[in-house]
Amino acid sequence: MSEANTEYQALLDEMIRTGKLKPEYKEILLEIGEMGNKACNLGLIDGLSWREDANNVIIDQYEILIQHNNFLYLTFAETRDYLKNLIAGAEIEQLEKV
């Protein structure tokens, strides 16, 4: 486990402890974080972040910045699936170039 991943887990644990994050969101946020980093590194997206309500509590919505300042607003499950498919498509494309 990377140091960044350990720090991210600690952040999520603290957010759960303080009531800013529902415990059931932790695992999917870890998955999204890992895939989001990979998608950014591959140049597939420009960034992403979770959404919060007026009390700064994490809600089941992610914002993905795609090219040309366009945003996608998806649920956590939709975000995970979108990133998984995006990365898989890019990997297939790379294999086809070989």
C-alpha positions in Angstrom: 0.0 0.0 0.0 1.4 3.4 -1.0 1.9 6.2 1.5 -0.6 8.3 -0.3 -3.2 5.6 -0.1 -2.5 5.1 3.6 -2.9 8.9 4.1 -6.2 8.9 2.1 -7.5 6.0 4.2 -6.7 7.9 7.4 -8.5 10.9 6.0 -11.6 8.9 5.2 -11.4 7.3 8.7 -11.3 10.7 10.3 -14.2 11.9 8.2 -16.2 8.8 9.3 -15.3 9.5 12.9 -16.5 13.1 12.7 -19.7 12.3 10.8 -18.7 13.8 7.5 -18.7 10.5 5.6 -20.9 7.4 5.8 -18.9 4.3 6.6 -20.4 2.4 3.7 -18.8 4.9 1.3 -15.2 4.3 2.3 -14.4 1.3 0.1 -15.9 2.7 -3.0 -14.1 6.0 -2.4 -10.8 4.1 -2.1 -11.6 2.4 -5.5 -12.5 5.7 -7.1 -9.4 7.4 -5.8 -7.1 4.8 -7.2 -8.8 4.7 -10.6 -9.1 8.4 -10.7 -5.4 8.9 -10.2 -4.7 6.4 -12.9 -7.2 8.1 -15.3 -5.6 11.5 -14.6 -2.1 10.1 -15.1 -3.2 8.6 -18.4 -4.6 12.0 -19.5 -8.1 10.6 -19.7 -9.6 13.1 -17.3 -8.5 16.4 -15.9 -9.6 15.8 -12.3 -12.4 14.7 -10.1 -13.8 15.3 -6.6 -16.6 14.2 -4.4 -19.5 16.5 -3.7 -20.7 17.8 -0.3 -23.9 19.0 1.1 -24.4 22.4 2.9 -23.0 20.8 6.1 -19.8 19.6 4.3 -21.0 16.0 4.6 -20.0 13.8 1.6 -23.0 12.9 -0.6 -23.3 10.1 -3.2 -22.1 12.2 -6.1 -18.8 12.7 -7.9 -17.8 15.4 -10.2 -15.4 14.5 -13.0 -13.7 17.1 -15.1 -13.3 15.9 -18.6 -11.6 17.7 -21.4 -12.6 21.3 -22.4 -13.9 22.2 -18.9 -16.9 19.8 -19.2 -18.1 18.1 -16.0 -19.9 14.8 -15.4 -21.9 14.4 -12.2 -22.3 10.8 -11.3 -23.2 8.7 -8.3 -20.3 6.8 -6.7 -21.2 3.5 -8.4 -21.6 5.3 -11.8 -18.2 7.0 -11.3 -16.5 3.7 -10.5 -18.0 2.1 -13.6 -17.2 5.1 -15.8 -13.6 5.1 -14.7 -13.2 1.4 -15.0 -14.5 1.4 -18.6 -12.5 4.5 -19.5 -9.3 3.0 -18.3 -10.0 -0.4 -19.9 -10.8 1.3 -23.2 -7.5 3.2 -23.1 -5.6 0.0 -22.3 -7.2 -1.8 -25.2 -6.4 1.1 -27.5 -2.7 0.9 -26.4 -2.6 -2.8 -27.1 -4.0 -2.3 -30.5 -1.3 0.2 -31.3 1.4 -2.5 -30.6 
